[in-house]
């Protein structure tokens, strides 16, 4: 009796995919980026960039290549080159957005992930990476002095969040339906041997979601405020509070929004200090036997991603020294470490379903070949070896992002100031109505970014009704730190400086 060709046809997709996918299946992104981050932690940015290029050859660069390169160039203070890399990354995210709007709800449509492993899928970025890309681009534009370009990226942040929310809702609904039809349990808590505590801590579960950050929205409020758009600044500050409640600096951003212009003198600058610490957590692969009903088979080994925080890169200062005496408190407002865990927690149902379908398909194909015996069984053995070798979770993630972001805000006299973070000091000439000073701590290095100086705003002039009262002998209404004049005096309105257009 002739041997059926069906078992062989079942095996061919697996063997062909292994051949075509090449080293991408075996590539360890975790190992590559650990070396890169170690170099950055030693201050060897050029070497880190060289290694990054060596790890990415062929010219067909993926999203992660541009994300990591942009961050390395930013640490080197090459803001235009950094923005250029990130704009190329942004094009890829835009492609995902356009495709996702069409295919929303088709979460399991990628055949490669089912046939081999999730590494064969095109990397579209975790949701928090897509949103953080716009925030990082905004910081580049600010450091280059282009506040209007930063405003464009900030606006894109809100739009991107809305798209992600819509796509996720449709994908979740489709995944629940698929799981119900196939009888698959999608909770990671049922994975015996999985470190559940990494995704189930209070700080992870209390996050609203895994892609909105308080820092991004507070930065939006600050930029809009610097551009004299208080009406847009207010929602930014309010959203930051909703994402991270009970943090004073966030609450003050909204509470004193209307009064701040009158409190700041023309010779003073509203300064936002941003201190970024550490590196985002790494992903590794863990293999767990999962009960799956496939013919008479019982358990099948499936690989799942696990996040690991890097304790050697998590120094998070509590204060900033100013001029050798003033100490400005810092408040941690965003933990990308925590956000990445929340994102993985939300992604686990899809990862579990893809893993189970993949394992079942591999096992059925292997069993069909083995049942034929003879020469065909040898193909089954080869396929079994290939299945073991290629079974791996996706380790790809934007590793050069900071682990935590803290902020401090203070009004300083315009001019030179000595700023200190730990043992690192920097003399900065503060200018303009608003300024942003970004610092990155990684390993034993402190990287100071070029300060961003905001556009000159018009000197605050009190409304006519308040001026009329202040120009009387009554001290009933006087601005903070103002004395009521003893005699009526007419005030000459100052000429407003040219406002930056939003």
Secondary structure, 3 states (H helix, E strand, C coil): CCCCCHHHHHHHHHHHHHHHHHHHCCCCHHHHHHHHHHHHHCCCHHHHHHHHHHCCCCCCCCHHHHHHHHHHHHHCCCHHHHHHHHHHHHHHHHHHHHHHHHHCCCCCCCHHHHHCCHHHCCCCCCHHHHHHHHHHHHHHHHHCCCHHHHHHHHHHHHHHHHHHHHHHHHHHHHHHHHHHHHCCCCCHHHCCCCCHHHCCCHHHHCCCCCCCCHHHHHHHHHHHHHCCCHHHHHHHHHHHHHHCCCCHHHHHHHHCHHHHHHHCCCCEEEEEEEEEECCCCEEEEEEEEEEEEECCEEEEEEEEEEEECCHHHCCCCCEEEECCCEEEECEEEEEHHHHHHHHHHHHHHHHHHHHHHHHHHHHHHHHHHHHHCHHHHHHHHHHHHHHHHHCCCCCCCCCCCCCEEEEEEEEEECEEEEEEECCEEEEEEECCCEEEEEEEEECCEEEECCCEECCCCCCCCCCHHHHHHHCCCCCCCCCCCCCCCCCCCCCCCCCCCCCCCC
